[in-house]
Amino acid sequence: MAYEPPTHSVERSLRATTGAKIVVGIDEVGRGAWAGPVTVCAAVTGLRRPPTGLTDSKLLSPKKRTTLAEELHSWVTAHALGHSSPEEIDGLGMTAALRLAATRALDALPVRPDAVILDGKYDYLGAPWAVRTVIKGDQSCVSVAAASVIAKVRRDAMMAELGAEHLDFCFEDNAGYPSPVHRAALRELGPTPHHRLSWAYMDGLPRWRHLKRVRSTPEPVALEDEGQLGFDF
C-alpha cells in the first residue's frame, strides 16, 4: 500500500509563526509494551528532501526500517535518544516516564531546539519547551517520521539483546509487546526484571499477582490506560 510521504509543512509553519530556527521532531516507541523501556527519539532534520520511503516506522517492514535508520543517522542534522526504564514507568506512571525520556533525548542533542513537534494528541512534555502536537505526525512530518524510525530500530535492538537473556519470552520477535509466546512465558515463569509490574496484565497472572506494584500517584487516564491490555483480549 502506498502512503503519502511526510512533508516539512509543520516545520515551516513553526518557523514562520514563532520565529523558531531549530525545530525538532519527537516520537516514542514502547508505550504499550509489557516489558522493556519506553524510548524517545528527538530528531532535527532541517528542510532538506528526506530519504525515499520515509514514513511512520509502523508502516515499514523490519528490513526497510533498519536500512532507512542507517541512512537517517547520517542524513539528519542531529538526533538523540532517551529512555525510561520499567522501574521508572512503574514508579512515575507513563506520562511522567515519557516526559523523562523525552527530556533526556532533548538534553542529549548538540543543539537546543526552539520548538518541538510532538507526535500524538497529548503534550506530555510541557514547559519550558514550545510544543506543537500533531496527530499522526509520524506520517505527516519529516522530523517526527525520522524520529519514529530511529527510535523503533534502536529499541528493537535493545529488546533483542534482552531476549538473549530470557529466551522463553522471545523479546527479539515481540519487542516486549504481548504475543502468544510472551503471554505463555509470563504464565509459566512470571515477570522478568524487565517487565512493568504496575500494569493491568499482572491481574491475569494468579501465580504472580503478588508481585504487582501499585503506584501511590494516579496517572492521567488518557495516557495511563493506553496500551495497558490484560490477558482478556
SERO-4910 file (N, C-alpha, C, O; in steps of 0.05 Angstrom, whole numbers):
BEGIN
 pado doro    nc1    nc2    nc3   cac1   cac2   cac3    cc1    cc2    cc3    oc1    oc2    oc3
  Met    A     17    -24      0      0      0      0     18     25      0     37     27     15
  Ala    A     11     44    -17     26     69    -19     16     89      2     -8     91      7
  Tyr    A     35    104     13     28    124     33     38    151     24     59    153     11
  Glu    A     23    172     31     33    199     25     58    204     41     59    200     65
  Pro    A     79    213     28    104    218     42    101    242     61     85    260     56
  Pro    A    116    242     83    115    265    101    126    290     88    142    288     69
  Thr    A    119    313     99    128    339     88    140    356    110    140    348    134
  His    A    150    379    103    160    398    122    140    420    129    148    441    139
  Ser    A    114    415    123     95    437    127     93    447    156     91    471    160
  Val    A     93    428    175     91    437    203    117    451    211    117    471    225
  Glu    A    140    440    203    165    453    209    166    481    198    175    500    211
  Arg    A    157    484    173    157    511    161    137    530    175    143    553    179
  Ser    A    115    519    183     95    535    197    106    545    224    102    569    231
  Leu    A    120    528    239    131    536    264    153    558    260    155    577    276
  Arg    A    168    554    239    189    575    234    176    601    227    186    622    236
  Ala    A    154    601    212    142    625    203    126    639    225    127    664    227
  Thr    A    113    624    242     95    636    262    109    641    289    100    658    304
  Thr    A    130    627    295    143    630    321    171    641    319    183    649    339
  Gly    A    182    642    295    210    651    292    230    630    299    254    635    300
  Ala    A    221    605    304    239    584    311    259    578    288    251    576    265
  Lys    A    284    575    295    304    568    276    311    538    276    316    526    256
  Ile    A    310    526    300    315    497    303    290    484    313    281    489    335
  Val    A    279    467    296    254    452    302    261    422    304    274    411    287
  Val    A    252    410    325    258    382    330    232    366    329    211    375    339
  Gly    A    233    342    317    211    324    318    216    302    338    238    292    341
  Ile    A    195    295    353    198    275    374    177    253    370    154    258    364
  Asp    A    186    228    373    167    205    373    177    185    393    201    183    399
  Glu    A    159    169    403    165    148    423    158    121    412    142    118    393
  Val    A    170    101    425    163     73    419    164     57    445    182     63    462
  Gly    A    146     38    448    147     22    472    126     29    492    125     18    514
  Arg    A    108     49    486     88     57    506     70     34    513     64     31    537
  Gly    A     62     18    494     43     -3    500     55    -30    506     41    -50    509
  Ala    A     82    -32    508     95    -57    513     91    -65    542     86    -48    560
  Trp    A     94    -91    548     92   -101    575    120   -102    588    123   -103    612
  Ala    A    140   -102    571    168   -105    581    186    -85    566    180    -78    543
  Gly    A    208    -78    579    227    -60    566    222    -31    571    201    -24    583
  Pro    A    240    -14    562    237     15    567    217     27    547    209     15    527
  Val    A    210     52    553    198     69    533    220     86    522    236     97    537
  Thr    A    222     88    496    244    101    482    234    125    466    214    122    452
  Val    A    248    147    468    241    171    454    264    180    437    287    181    447
  Cys    A    259    188    412    280    199    395    272    228    389    249    234    383
  Ala    A    292    245    391    289    273    382    306    277    358    331    272    358
  Ala    A    294    286    335    309    288    310    306    316    298    284    327    296
  Val    A    328    328    291    329    354    277    336    348    248    357    336    243
  Thr    A    319    357    229    324    349    202    328    372    183    335    368    160
  Gly    A    323    397    192    324    419    173    302    416    152    281    404    158
  Leu    A    306    427    129    285    427    108    294    412     83    283    417     61
  Arg    A    313    395     86    323    380     62    304    358     54    287    349     70
  Arg    A    306    349     29    290    327     19    297    302     35    320    295     37
  Pro    A    277    288     46    282    265     62    289    240     45    283    240     21
  Pro    A    300    220     57    306    195     43    280    183     32    259    186     44
  Thr    A    282    170      9    259    157     -3    247    136     15    262    119     26
  Gly    A    221    136     18    208    115     33    203    122     62    192    106     77
  Leu    A    212    146     71    209    154     99    179    157    106    164    170     91
  Thr    A    171    144    127    143    146    138    143    135    166    164    129    177
  Asp    A    120    134    178    117    122    205    130     95    205    125     78    188
  Ser    A    146     90    226    161     64    227    142     40    228    150     19    218
  Lys    A    118     43    238    100     21    240     90     12    212     79    -11    210
  Leu    A     93     28    193     84     22    165    106      9    149    102      3    125
  Leu    A    130      5    161    153     -5    146    159    -33    156    155    -40    179
  Ser    A    170    -50    138    179    -76    145    204    -73    162    218    -53    161
  Pro    A    211    -93    179    235    -92    195    260    -87    178    278    -71    186
  Lys    A    262   -100    155    285    -96    138    287    -68    128    308    -55    128
  Lys    A    264    -57    119    264    -29    108    270    -10    131    284     10    126
  Arg    A    259    -14    155    265      4    177    294      5    183    306     26    187
  Thr    A    307    -19    184    335    -20    191    352     -5    170    370     10    177
  Thr    A    346    -10    145    361      3    123    357     33    124    376     49    121
  Leu    A    332     42    129    326     70    130    339     84    154    348    106    152
  Ala    A    339     70    177    351     81    201    381     86    196    392    107    205
  Glu    A    394     68    183    423     72    177    427     97    160    446    112    164
  Glu    A    409    101    140    411    124    123    405    150    139    418    170    135
  Leu    A    385    148    156    377    172    172    399    181    191    401    205    196
  His    A    415    163    202    435    170    221    455    191    209    464    209    223
  Ser    A    460    188    183    478    207    170    463    230    156    475    250    149
  Trp    A    437    227    153    421    247    139    411    269    158    411    292    150
  Val    A    402    262    181    391    282    200    413    301    208    437    295    209
  Thr    A    404    326    215    423    346    225    434    337    252    458    340    258
  Ala    A    416    327    269    423    318    295    401    300    306    378    303    298
  His    A    408    281    323    388    265    336    399    254    362    423    252    366
  Ala    A    381    247    380    389    236    406    366    219    416    342    223    410
  Leu    A    373    199    433    353    181    444    352    184    474    372    190    487
  Gly    A    328    180    485    325    179    514    307    156    522    289    148    506
  His    A    312    144    545    297    121    553    287    125    582    300    138    598
  Ser    A    264    113    588    255    109    616    252     79    621    240     65    605
  Ser    A    263     70    643    263     42    649    236     32    659    219     48    666
  Pro    A    232      6    659    208     -5    671    203      4    700    181     10    708
  Glu    A    225      6    715    223     15    743    213     44    744    197     51    761
  Glu    A    223     60    726    214     88    725    185     90    716    170    107    726
  Ile    A    177     74    697    149     73    688    131     65    711    110     77    715
  Asp    A    139     45    726    123     35    748    121     57    770    100     61    782
  Gly    A    143     70    775    144     89    797    131    116    790    119    129    807
  Leu    A    134    125    765    125    151    757     99    152    742     85    172    743
  Gly    A     92    130    729     70    130    711     80    137    683    101    147    679
  Met    A     63    130    662     72    133    635     76    162    627     96    168    613
  Thr    A     59    180    635     62    208    627     88    219    636    103    231    620
  Ala    A     95    215    661    120    226    672    144    211    661    165    223    656
  Ala    A    141    185    655    162    170    644    168    179    615    192    181    607
  Leu    A    147    185    600    151    196    573    165    223    574    183    229    559
  Arg    A    156    239    593    169    266    596    198    263    603    215    277    592
  Leu    A    205    244    621    232    240    628    249    230    605    271    240    600
  Ala    A    239    211    589    254    201    566    258    223    545    279    225    534
  Ala    A    236    238    540    238    260    521    258    281    529    274    291    513
  Thr    A    258    288    555    276    308    565    305    298    563    323    313    556
  Arg    A    309    273    568    336    261    565    345    263    536    368    269    531
  Ala    A    327    257    518    334    259    489    340    288    481    361    293    468
  Leu    A    324    306    490    328    335    483    354    345    495    369    360    482
  Asp    A    359    338    520    384    347    533    409    335    520    430    347    522
  Ala    A    406    312    507    429    300    494    435    311    466    456    305    455
  Leu    A    417    327    455    422    339    429    446    359    431    449    371    451
  Pro    A    461    361    410    483    381    410    473    409    406    489    428    410
  Val    A    448    413    400    436    440    397    410    440    413    397    420    416
  Arg    A    402    464    422    377    466    437    355    476    418    358    497    406
  Pro    A    334    460    414    313    468    396    297    492    406    295    497    430
  Asp    A    287    507    386    269    529    393    240    520    394    224    534    407
  Ala    A    233    498    381    206    488    380    207    458    377    225    447    365
  Val    A    186    445    387    184    416    387    158    407    374    137    417    380
  Ile    A    160    388    355    136    375    344    134    348    357    151    332    356
  Leu    A    111    344    371    107    320    387     85    304    374     63    313    369
  Asp    A     91    279    368     72    261    355     49    255    375     54    249    398
  Gly    A     24    257    365      2    250    381    -15    273    389    -11    296    380
  Lys    A    -35    267    406    -55    287    414    -47    302    440    -55    325    444
  Tyr    A    -32    288    457    -26    298    484      2    309    487     21    296    478
  Asp    A      4    332    499     30    344    504     40    334    531     33    345    552
  Tyr    A     56    312    531     67    302    556     93    315    563    105    309    584
  Leu    A    103    334    547    128    347    552    125    373    567    136    375    589
  Gly    A    110    392    556    104    416    571    128    435    573    148    432    560
  Ala    A    124    456    590    144    477    595    170    464    605    170    444    619
  Pro    A    193    476    597    196    502    583    196    500    553    203    519    539
  Trp    A    189    477    542    190    472    513    166    483    499    144    481    510
  Ala    A    170    496    476    148    505    459    139    481    442    154    474    423
  Val    A    116    470    448    108    444    436     84    448    417     65    462    423
  Arg    A     86    435    394     63    432    375     57    403    373     73    387    363
  Thr    A     33    395    382     25    367    379     12    363    352     -3    380    342
  Val    A     18    340    339      7    333    313     -2    304    313     15    286    315
  Ile    A    -28    300    310    -38    273    308    -27    260    283    -29    271    261
  Lys    A    -17    236    285     -4    221    263     19    237    252     24    237    227
  Gly    A     33    252    269     56    267    260     78    249    249     94    258    233
  Asp    A     79    223    258     99    205    248     94    198    219    111    186    206
  Gln    A     70    204    208     65    200    180     67    226    164     73    225    140
  Ser    A     61    249    177     59    274    162     83    292    164     87    309    146
  Cys    A     98    290    185    121    309    190    147    294    186    152    273    198
  Val    A    165    306    170    190    293    164    206    288    190    217    266    193
  Ser    A    209    308    207    226    304    231    215    283    250    230    268    262
  Val    A    188    282    252    176    262    270    178    234    258    183    215    272
  Ala    A    174    232    232    178    206    219    206    196    222    210    172    227
  Ala    A    225    213    219    253    205    223    258    195    251    271    175    256
  Ala    A    247    210    271    249    202    299    236    175    304    247    159    319
  Ser    A    213    170    291    199    145    296    215    121    286    216    100    299
  Val    A    228    124    263    244    102    252    269     96    269    275     73    276
  Ile    A    283    117    276    307    114    292    300    102    319    314     84    329
  Ala    A    279    112    332    271    101    358    263     72    357    271     56    374
  Lys    A    248     65    337    238     38    334    261     18    330    262     -3    343
  Val    A    279     25    312    301      7    307    319      3    331    328    -19    337
  Arg    A    324     25    345    342     24    369    329      7    391    342     -9    403
  Arg    A    303     12    396    290     -3    418    288    -32    411    292    -49    428
  Asp    A    281    -39    386    280    -66    377    307    -80    382    308   -104    391
  Ala    A    329    -67    376    355    -78    381    360    -83    411    372   -103    419
  Met    A    352    -64    427    355    -67    456    339    -91    466    349   -106    483
  Met    A    314    -94    456    298   -117    465    309   -143    455    306   -164    469
  Ala    A    321   -144    431    334   -168    422    357   -176    440    361   -200    445
  Glu    A    372   -156    450    393   -162    469    382   -174    495    394   -193    506
  Leu    A    359   -163    505    346   -174    529    336   -202    523    335   -219    541
  Gly    A    327   -207    498    316   -233    491    337   -255    493    330   -278    499
  Ala    A    362   -248    490    383   -268    492    386   -277    521    397   -299    526
  Glu    A    377   -261    540    378   -268    568    353   -282    578    353   -296    598
  His    A    331   -280    562    306   -291    570    293   -304    545    274   -294    534
  Leu    A    304   -327    537    297   -339    512    267   -346    510    256   -345    488
  Asp    A    255   -354    532    227   -363    531    208   -341    523    186   -346    514
  Phe    A    216   -316    527    198   -293    522    199   -283    493    182   -268    485
  Cys    A    220   -291    478    222   -283    450    220   -253    446    206   -243    429
  Phe    A    234   -238    463    234   -209    460    245   -199    434    238   -178    424
  Glu    A    262   -216    421    273   -208    395    252   -207    374    255   -194    353
  Asp    A    230   -221    378    208   -222    359    185   -203    367    174   -189    350
  Asn    A    178   -201    393    155   -185    401    162   -158    413    145   -142    419
  Ala    A    188   -153    418    198   -127    429    184   -120    455    182    -97    462
  Gly    A    176   -140    470    163   -135    496    134   -131    495    121   -127    516
  Tyr    A    122   -131    471     93   -128    468     80   -155    472     93   -176    469
  Pro    A     54   -155    479     40   -181    483     39   -197    458     30   -187    437
  Ser    A     46   -222    460     44   -242    438     38   -268    451     41   -271    475
  Pro    A     28   -288    436     22   -314    448     46   -326    464     42   -336    486
  Val    A     70   -324    452     93   -335    466     99   -319    491    105   -331    512
  His    A     98   -293    489    103   -276    512     84   -282    535     92   -285    558
  Arg    A     58   -284    528     38   -289    549     41   -316    562     38   -319    586
  Ala    A     48   -336    545     52   -363    556     76   -364    575     75   -377    596
  Ala    A     98   -350    568    121   -349    585    115   -335    611    125   -343    632
  Leu    A     99   -314    610     92   -300    635     76   -318    654     81   -319    678
  Arg    A     57   -333    642     41   -351    659     59   -372    673     55   -378    696
  Glu    A     78   -382    658     94   -404    668    117   -394    686    123   -406    707
  Leu    A    130   -373    678    155   -365    690    153   -339    707    170   -334    724
  Gly    A    131   -324    703    128   -299    717    144   -277    703    160   -282    685
  Pro    A    141   -252    713    155   -230    700    185   -230    705    195   -239    725
  Thr    A    199   -219    685    228   -216    687    234   -189    700    215   -173    705
  Pro    A    259   -183    706    266   -156    716    260   -134    696    261   -110    704
  His    A    253   -141    672    248   -120    651    219   -115    647    212    -99    629
  His    A    201   -128    662    172   -124    659    162   -100    676    174    -93    697
  Arg    A    140    -89    667    127    -66    681    107    -78    700     86    -88    692
  Leu    A    113    -78    726     98    -92    745     73    -78    755     57    -89    770
  Ser    A     69    -53    747     45    -38    755     23    -41    734      1    -29    738
  Trp    A     27    -56    713      8    -56    690    -14    -76    694    -12    -95    710
  Ala    A    -36    -72    680    -60    -87    683    -57   -117    677    -71   -133    688
  Tyr    A    -38   -125    660    -35   -153    653    -28   -169    677    -33   -194    677
  Met    A    -16   -157    698     -9   -172    722    -33   -184    736    -31   -204    750
  Asp    A    -57   -171    732    -81   -182    745    -89   -209    733   -104   -223    745
  Gly    A    -79   -215    709    -86   -240    696    -66   -262    702    -66   -283    689
  Leu    A    -48   -258    721    -27   -277    728    -31   -285    757    -16   -275    774
  Pro    A    -49   -303    763    -55   -310    791    -30   -319    807    -27   -312    831
  Arg    A    -12   -334    794     12   -343    809     31   -321    815     48   -323    834
  Trp    A     30   -299    800     50   -277    803     37   -251    811     51   -230    812
  Arg    A     11   -251    817     -2   -226    823      9   -212    847      7   -187    850
  His    A     21   -227    865     32   -214    889     56   -196    883     64   -180    900
  Leu    A     66   -198    859     89   -181    851     80   -155    839     96   -137    834
  Lys    A     54   -152    835     44   -127    822     51   -103    840     49   -104    864
  Arg    A     60    -82    826     67    -57    840     44    -37    837     33    -34    815
  Val    A     37    -24    858     16     -4    858     28     23    863     41     27    884
  Arg    A     23     42    845     33     69    849     15     85    868     -9     81    869
  Ser    A     27    102    883     12    119    901      0    143    888    -19    155    897
  Thr    A     12    151    865      3    174    850    -11    165    825      1    153    807
  Pro    A    -37    171    822    -52    163    798    -43    178    774    -32    200    775
  Glu    A    -46    165    751    -37    175    725    -61    187    710    -83    176    712
  Pro    A    -58    208    695    -79    217    677    -89    194    660    -73    180    648
  Val    A   -115    191    658   -127    168    645   -118    165    616   -114    143    606
  Ala    A   -116    188    601   -112    187    572    -86    171    565    -86    155    546
  Leu    A    -65    175    580    -40    161    574    -37    136    591    -24    117    582
  Glu    A    -48    136    615    -44    113    633    -57     88    621    -44     67    622
  Asp    A    -81     90    611    -95     67    602    -87     58    574    -93     36    566
  Glu    A    -75     76    559    -69     69    531    -49     47    529    -26     48    539
  Gly    A    -57     25    516    -39      3    512    -37    -17    535    -24    -38    532
  Gln    A    -51    -12    558    -48    -29    580    -68    -52    578    -88    -53    593
  Leu    A    -63    -70    561    -81    -93    556    -75   -115    576    -52   -121    582
  Gly    A    -96   -128    586    -93   -151    602    -94   -176    585    -89   -175    561
  Phe    A    -99   -199    598   -100   -224    583   -126   -229    569   -127   -247    552
  Asp    A   -147   -214    575   -173   -219    563   -176   -203    537   -192   -184    536
  Phe    A   -162   -211    516   -165   -198    490   -158   -218    468   -160   -211    445
***
